[in-house]
Amino acid sequence: MLRNLFRGLSLLFVLLLASCVRAQTVPPRLETGYRELDKKLSQLISADEHAISAIEARKLSTAIFLDAREKEEYTVSHLPSAIHLGYNSPDYDQLEEIDKSRPVVVYCTVGYRSERAAKKLRQLGFSQVYNLYGSIYAWKLAGLPLNDAAGKSTEKVHTYSRKWGSFVPDSIGEKVW
């Protein structure tokens, strides 16, 4: 119950913040191709030099992918070989052995939480940290695979909530919240 209250308050904060922010011009390379999602992302996520598209991220052969969602979201589906970092209580200790000059791509549901996690990683000394613009939504809309907790391919996508699930088409896969 407390978790649902926290989620509700977090979502309310994000929506209030978004209503105060003007939409930015997003480079075509970052667009997901789904108008409703692209519009929402332009209000929430920075399309700056730290933003990377799903296709660009996929081409980074030596990149480490970090999932900045909560464990229950990660368990439903995640990018192949992604490491669960978390958001509310991120586990940075597991990254101690990683070369800080290696490319790191951080993602969440849409990119809001991962943008903040990426900033923290830069503060910790990682030099090539990117936020996956549109995050797991953009990845799936680009036709790229997701894995479940057992490491098998899945069509399930954790949408954070029913409301956030409305920003992607039903064709994205089985929406879970």
GUMITI-547572 format. One record per residue (C-alpha): x, y, z. Coordinates in steps of 0.05 Angstrom, whole numbers, plus 32768, in hexadecimal, padded with zeros to 4 digits. Last residue first. Layout:
<sevex c1="X" c2="Y" c3="Z"/>
...
This chain:
<sevex c1="8028" c2="7FC8" c3="7EE0"/>
<sevex c1="802C" c2="7F97" c3="7EA6"/>
<sevex c1="8020" c2="7FA7" c3="7E5D"/>
<sevex c1="8024" c2="7F6B" c3="7E2E"/>
<sevex c1="8047" c2="7F82" c3="7DF0"/>
<sevex c1="8056" c2="7FC4" c3="7DCD"/>
<sevex c1="8018" c2="7FB9" c3="7DA1"/>
<sevex c1="7FEE" c2="7FDA" c3="7DD7"/>
<sevex c1="800C" c2="801C" c3="7DC3"/>
<sevex c1="8036" c2="8043" c3="7DF5"/>
<sevex c1="8023" c2="8080" c3="7E20"/>
<sevex c1="7FE8" c2="805C" c3="7E40"/>
<sevex c1="8018" c2="802F" c3="7E66"/>
<sevex c1="802C" c2="806B" c3="7E90"/>
<sevex c1="7FE5" c2="8070" c3="7EAA"/>
<sevex c1="7FDF" c2="8025" c3="7EB7"/>
<sevex c1="801E" c2="8029" c3="7EE1"/>
<sevex c1="8069" c2="801B" c3="7EDD"/>
<sevex c1="805F" c2="8000" c3="7E96"/>
<sevex c1="8080" c2="7FBD" c3="7EA1"/>
<sevex c1="8087" c2="7FA0" c3="7E5B"/>
<sevex c1="8077" c2="7F57" c3="7E4C"/>
<sevex c1="8089" c2="7F3C" c3="7E07"/>
<sevex c1="80BE" c2="7F0D" c3="7E24"/>
<sevex c1="80FF" c2="7EEC" c3="7E0F"/>
<sevex c1="811D" c2="7EBF" c3="7E44"/>
<sevex c1="8150" c2="7ED6" c3="7E78"/>
<sevex c1="812A" c2="7EB5" c3="7EB1"/>
<sevex c1="8115" c2="7EF9" c3="7ECD"/>
<sevex c1="80F8" c2="7F0C" c3="7E89"/>
<sevex c1="811F" c2="7F24" c3="7E4C"/>
<sevex c1="8110" c2="7F5D" c3="7E1B"/>
<sevex c1="811F" c2="7F60" c3="7DD1"/>
<sevex c1="8125" c2="7F9C" c3="7DA2"/>
<sevex c1="80ED" c2="7FAF" c3="7D73"/>
<sevex c1="80FC" c2="7FFA" c3="7D77"/>
<sevex c1="80BB" c2="8002" c3="7D9E"/>
<sevex c1="80D8" c2="7FD2" c3="7DD2"/>
<sevex c1="8116" c2="7FFB" c3="7DDD"/>
<sevex c1="80EF" c2="803C" c3="7DDB"/>
<sevex c1="80C1" c2="8023" c3="7E12"/>
<sevex c1="80FA" c2="8006" c3="7E3B"/>
<sevex c1="811C" c2="804B" c3="7E3C"/>
<sevex c1="80FC" c2="8084" c3="7E16"/>
<sevex c1="8141" c2="80A3" c3="7E11"/>
<sevex c1="8172" c2="806F" c3="7E2B"/>
<sevex c1="819B" c2="809C" c3="7E5A"/>
<sevex c1="81E5" c2="8099" c3="7E4B"/>
<sevex c1="8222" c2="8094" c3="7E77"/>
<sevex c1="8268" c2="8098" c3="7E59"/>
<sevex c1="8295" c2="80B4" c3="7E90"/>
<sevex c1="8282" c2="808C" c3="7ECE"/>
<sevex c1="82A0" c2="80B3" c3="7F09"/>
<sevex c1="826B" c2="80AC" c3="7F40"/>
<sevex c1="824E" c2="80F0" c3="7F2C"/>
<sevex c1="8243" c2="80D3" c3="7EE6"/>
<sevex c1="821F" c2="8099" c3="7F06"/>
<sevex c1="81F2" c2="80C9" c3="7F2C"/>
<sevex c1="81DF" c2="80ED" c3="7EEB"/>
<sevex c1="81CF" c2="80AA" c3="7ECC"/>
<sevex c1="81A1" c2="8099" c3="7F06"/>
<sevex c1="817B" c2="80DA" c3="7EFC"/>
<sevex c1="8171" c2="80CD" c3="7EB1"/>
<sevex c1="815F" c2="8085" c3="7EC2"/>
<sevex c1="8125" c2="809B" c3="7EED"/>
<sevex c1="8106" c2="80C6" c3="7EB6"/>
<sevex c1="8119" c2="809A" c3="7E7B"/>
<sevex c1="80D6" c2="807B" c3="7E66"/>
<sevex c1="80D3" c2="8039" c3="7E8C"/>
<sevex c1="811B" c2="8036" c3="7EA8"/>
<sevex c1="815D" c2="803B" c3="7E83"/>
<sevex c1="81A7" c2="8046" c3="7E8F"/>
<sevex c1="81DB" c2="803A" c3="7E58"/>
<sevex c1="8223" c2="8035" c3="7E70"/>
<sevex c1="825F" c2="803C" c3="7E41"/>
<sevex c1="82A1" c2="8024" c3="7E61"/>
<sevex c1="82CE" c2="805B" c3="7E7E"/>
<sevex c1="82B9" c2="8049" c3="7EC5"/>
<sevex c1="82D4" c2="8002" c3="7EBD"/>
<sevex c1="82A3" c2="7FD8" c3="7EE5"/>
<sevex c1="82BC" c2="7FB5" c3="7F24"/>
<sevex c1="8298" c2="7FE5" c3="7F54"/>
<sevex c1="8255" c2="7FE1" c3="7F2F"/>
<sevex c1="8233" c2="7FB1" c3="7F5F"/>
<sevex c1="823E" c2="7FE4" c3="7F96"/>
<sevex c1="8210" c2="8015" c3="7F72"/>
<sevex c1="81D1" c2="7FF0" c3="7F89"/>
<sevex c1="819A" c2="8023" c3="7F80"/>
<sevex c1="8167" c2="802B" c3="7FB9"/>
<sevex c1="812C" c2="8050" c3="7F9B"/>
<sevex c1="8147" c2="8046" c3="7F54"/>
<sevex c1="815F" c2="8000" c3="7F48"/>
<sevex c1="81A1" c2="7FE9" c3="7F29"/>
<sevex c1="818B" c2="7FA8" c3="7F07"/>
<sevex c1="81C0" c2="7F95" c3="7ED5"/>
<sevex c1="81AA" c2="7F8E" c3="7E8D"/>
<sevex c1="81C1" c2="7F51" c3="7E65"/>
<sevex c1="8184" c2="7F53" c3="7E38"/>
<sevex c1="8159" c2="7F91" c3="7E46"/>
<sevex c1="8126" c2="7F85" c3="7E7C"/>
<sevex c1="80E4" c2="7F64" c3="7E88"/>
<sevex c1="80B4" c2="7F50" c3="7EC0"/>
<sevex c1="80EE" c2="7F47" c3="7EF2"/>
<sevex c1="8109" c2="7F8D" c3="7EE4"/>
<sevex c1="80C6" c2="7FAC" c3="7EF7"/>
<sevex c1="80C2" c2="7F85" c3="7F38"/>
<sevex c1="810A" c2="7F98" c3="7F47"/>
<sevex c1="80FE" c2="7FE3" c3="7F42"/>
<sevex c1="8116" c2="8009" c3="7F05"/>
<sevex c1="815A" c2="8025" c3="7EF6"/>
<sevex c1="816F" c2="7FEC" c3="7EC8"/>
<sevex c1="81B9" c2="7FF1" c3="7EB6"/>
<sevex c1="81D4" c2="7FDE" c3="7E72"/>
<sevex c1="821F" c2="7FD5" c3="7E6B"/>
<sevex c1="823A" c2="7FEA" c3="7E28"/>
<sevex c1="8271" c2="7FC5" c3="7E02"/>
<sevex c1="824A" c2="7FBB" c3="7DC2"/>
<sevex c1="822B" c2="8000" c3="7DC0"/>
<sevex c1="81FF" c2="7FF3" c3="7D83"/>
<sevex c1="81C2" c2="7FE3" c3="7DAD"/>
<sevex c1="81C8" c2="8027" c3="7DCF"/>
<sevex c1="81C5" c2="804B" c3="7D8B"/>
<sevex c1="8187" c2="8024" c3="7D77"/>
<sevex c1="8165" c2="8030" c3="7DBB"/>
<sevex c1="8174" c2="807B" c3="7DB6"/>
<sevex c1="81A7" c2="809E" c3="7DE2"/>
<sevex c1="81A1" c2="80DB" c3="7E0F"/>
<sevex c1="81E0" c2="80F5" c3="7E32"/>
<sevex c1="81EC" c2="812A" c3="7DFC"/>
<sevex c1="81A7" c2="8147" c3="7E0A"/>
<sevex c1="815F" c2="8133" c3="7DFD"/>
<sevex c1="814D" c2="813D" c3="7E46"/>
<sevex c1="8110" c2="8115" c3="7E5E"/>
<sevex c1="80CC" c2="812B" c3="7E77"/>
<sevex c1="80A9" c2="815A" c3="7E46"/>
<sevex c1="80C8" c2="813F" c3="7E05"/>
<sevex c1="80BA" c2="80F9" c3="7E21"/>
<sevex c1="806F" c2="8107" c3="7E24"/>
<sevex c1="806C" c2="811D" c3="7DDB"/>
<sevex c1="8097" c2="80E3" c3="7DC4"/>
<sevex c1="8069" c2="80B3" c3="7DE9"/>
<sevex c1="802B" c2="80CE" c3="7DC7"/>
<sevex c1="804C" c2="80D0" c3="7D83"/>
<sevex c1="8067" c2="8089" c3="7D81"/>
<sevex c1="80A3" c2="8089" c3="7D53"/>
<sevex c1="80D4" c2="8084" c3="7D8D"/>
<sevex c1="80F7" c2="80C6" c3="7D7E"/>
<sevex c1="813F" c2="80CA" c3="7D95"/>
<sevex c1="8160" c2="80CC" c3="7D50"/>
<sevex c1="812D" c2="8101" c3="7D3A"/>
<sevex c1="814C" c2="8133" c3="7D6C"/>
<sevex c1="811B" c2="814A" c3="7DA1"/>
<sevex c1="8105" c2="8192" c3="7DA5"/>
<sevex c1="80F1" c2="81A0" c3="7DEC"/>
<sevex c1="80AC" c2="81A2" c3="7E0C"/>
<sevex c1="80A4" c2="81D7" c3="7E40"/>
<sevex c1="80A8" c2="81C2" c3="7E89"/>
<sevex c1="8075" c2="81D5" c3="7EBD"/>
<sevex c1="8043" c2="819E" c3="7EAB"/>
<sevex c1="807C" c2="816C" c3="7EAD"/>
<sevex c1="808C" c2="817D" c3="7EF5"/>
<sevex c1="8044" c2="8173" c3="7F09"/>
<sevex c1="8042" c2="8131" c3="7EE3"/>
<sevex c1="8083" c2="8119" c3="7F04"/>
<sevex c1="806B" c2="812D" c3="7F49"/>
<sevex c1="8029" c2="8109" c3="7F3F"/>
<sevex c1="804D" c2="80CB" c3="7F27"/>
<sevex c1="8079" c2="80CC" c3="7F65"/>
<sevex c1="803C" c2="80D6" c3="7F92"/>
<sevex c1="8018" c2="809B" c3="7F72"/>
<sevex c1="8056" c2="806F" c3="7F75"/>
<sevex c1="8060" c2="8081" c3="7FBE"/>
<sevex c1="8017" c2="8072" c3="7FCE"/>
<sevex c1="801C" c2="8030" c3="7FA9"/>
<sevex c1="805B" c2="801E" c3="7FD0"/>
<sevex c1="8038" c2="8030" c3="8012"/>
<sevex c1="8000" c2="8000" c3="8000"/>
